[in-house]
Amino acid sequence: MNNTNTIITFLVCIISIIILGRIFILPLKKILKLLLNSILGGLLIVIINWIGGAFGIHIGLNVFTAIFVGILGIPGAILLIIFTMIL
């Protein structure tokens, strides 16, 4: 009888860990994806500033512009260029 209780407790613990892992891993994946996209967005802004320097185009590199370009990608970078030219 004692062995059965131990096995049931062990299985319940494993199932609980799996359920909690699934609950917390999804937001972690989204956060890591946003972080990676923001880093790539920042690199794209640096490249735009490097190439656009000859044409007088400069986009300020900060957290907001990097996240904006990271989420929207190349269309986001184009929007920032247009905003820079308008303003």
Backbone hydrogen bonds, N-H to C=O, Kabsch-Sander energy under -0.5 kcal/mol:
donor,donor_aa,acceptor,acceptor_aa,energy
5,N,1,M,-1.8
6,T,2,N,-1.8
7,I,3,N,-2.1
8,I,4,T,-2.5
9,T,5,N,-2.5
10,F,6,T,-2.4
11,L,7,I,-2.5
12,V,8,I,-2.5
13,C,9,T,-2.2
14,I,10,F,-2.2
15,I,11,L,-2.5
16,S,12,V,-2.3
17,I,13,C,-2.4
18,I,14,I,-2.2
19,I,15,I,-2.5
20,L,16,S,-2.7
21,G,17,I,-2.4
22,R,18,I,-2.1
23,I,19,I,-1.9
24,F,20,L,-2.1
25,I,21,G,-2.1
26,L,22,R,-1.0
28,L,24,F,-1.2
29,K,25,I,-2.3
30,K,26,L,-1.9
31,I,27,P,-2.4
32,L,28,L,-2.5
33,K,29,K,-2.3
34,L,30,K,-2.4
35,L,31,I,-2.4
36,L,32,L,-2.5
37,N,33,K,-2.7
38,S,34,L,-2.2
39,I,35,L,-2.1
40,L,36,L,-2.4
41,G,37,N,-2.5
42,G,38,S,-2.4
43,L,39,I,-2.1
44,L,40,L,-2.2
45,I,41,G,-2.2
46,V,42,G,-2.2
47,I,43,L,-2.3
48,I,44,L,-2.6
49,N,45,I,-2.7
50,W,46,V,-2.2
51,I,47,I,-2.8
52,G,48,I,-3.5
53,G,49,N,-0.9
54,A,51,I,-1.1
55,F,52,G,-1.0
56,G,52,G,-0.6
56,G,53,G,-0.6
57,I,52,G,-2.9
58,H,56,G,-0.5
62,N,60,G,-0.8
66,A,62,N,-2.2
67,I,63,V,-2.4
68,F,64,F,-2.5
69,V,65,T,-2.6
70,G,66,A,-2.3
71,I,67,I,-2.6
72,L,68,F,-2.4
73,G,69,V,-2.4
77,A,73,G,-1.6
78,I,74,I,-2.5
79,L,75,P,-2.3
80,L,76,G,-2.1
81,I,77,A,-2.1
82,I,78,I,-2.5
83,F,79,L,-2.8
84,T,80,L,-2.3
85,M,81,I,-2.2
86,I,82,I,-2.4
87,L,83,F,-2.7
